[in-house]
């Protein structure tokens, strides 16, 4: 059945173009933007704005494939963590090491 549908559209180019234009017009009519299109009725999709109430943070992800968690901790995570603690406005730095990678979470003051 899927093969027959796929075969139908290249053989019937007019139907394909009309269906494509219909889909584009429907997308423009329901777009959540304030577009002034006089010929199409507008029915925009409602969009809720959810504020980001989390802390200001930056995540530093490093990879060192094939190394043990202790090697990653000693060679990458610990030196980076101690260096990042000296940045201005840093509230806290949390880090974790695993097999071949480390993650460092830097949380900044709200200023």
C-alpha positions in Angstrom: 0.0 0.0 0.0 2.8 2.4 0.9 4.5 1.6 -2.4 1.4 2.5 -4.4 1.0 5.8 -2.5 4.7 6.7 -3.2 4.3 5.7 -6.8 1.1 7.8 -7.2 2.6 11.2 -6.4 5.4 11.3 -9.0 3.0 10.1 -11.7 0.3 12.7 -10.8 2.3 16.0 -10.5 -0.8 18.3 -10.5 -2.3 16.5 -7.5 1.1 16.6 -5.8 1.5 20.4 -6.3 -2.1 21.1 -5.2 -1.7 19.0 -2.1 1.6 20.8 -1.3 0.0 24.2 -1.8 -2.9 23.2 0.5 -0.5 22.0 3.2 1.5 25.3 3.0 -1.6 27.4 3.2 -2.8 25.5 6.2 0.5 26.0 7.9 0.5 29.7 7.2 -3.1 30.0 8.5 -2.3 28.2 11.8 1.1 29.8 12.4 1.3 31.5 15.8 2.7 34.7 14.3 0.9 38.0 13.7 1.0 37.7 9.9 -1.5 39.8 8.0 -2.8 37.5 5.2 -6.1 38.9 3.9 -7.2 36.0 1.8 -6.8 33.2 4.4 -8.8 33.0 7.6 -6.5 33.1 10.6 -6.7 30.4 13.3 -3.4 30.6 15.0 -2.3 27.9 17.4 -2.1 29.3 21.0 1.4 29.4 22.4 2.1 29.6 26.1 5.3 31.3 27.2 6.8 29.4 30.1 9.5 31.4 31.9 12.8 29.8 32.7 12.8 29.9 36.5 15.9 27.8 36.9 19.3 29.0 38.0 21.7 30.6 35.6 24.0 27.8 34.8 26.5 26.6 32.2 27.3 22.9 31.6 30.8 21.9 30.5 30.9 18.4 29.0 34.3 16.9 28.2 35.2 13.6 26.6 38.3 11.5 26.9 37.4 8.2 25.4 38.8 5.0 26.8 39.9 6.4 30.1 38.9 5.4 33.6 36.7 7.7 35.7 39.7 8.2 38.0 41.9 9.4 35.1 39.2 11.7 33.9 38.7 13.1 37.4 42.4 13.6 38.0 43.3 15.0 34.5 40.2 16.9 33.4 37.4 17.4 36.0 39.4 18.5 39.0 41.7 21.0 37.2 38.7 22.5 35.3 36.6 22.7 38.5 39.2 24.5 40.4 39.8 26.9 37.6 36.1 27.6 37.1 35.7 28.4 40.8 37.7 31.6 40.2 35.3 33.0 37.6 33.5 36.2 38.7 29.9 35.7 39.8 30.1 31.9 40.3 27.8 30.7 43.0 28.8 27.0 42.9 30.5 24.4 40.8 29.4 20.8 40.7 31.1 18.1 38.8 31.0 14.4 38.1 33.2 12.0 36.2 32.4 8.7 34.5 34.0 6.3 32.1 35.4 8.5 29.3 33.6 11.8 30.1 33.0 14.4 32.7 30.2 16.9 33.4 30.8 20.2 35.2 27.8 22.4 36.2 28.6 26.0 36.9 25.9 27.9 38.7 26.1 31.7 38.5 24.7 34.4 40.8 21.4 36.0 39.7 23.1 39.3 38.9 
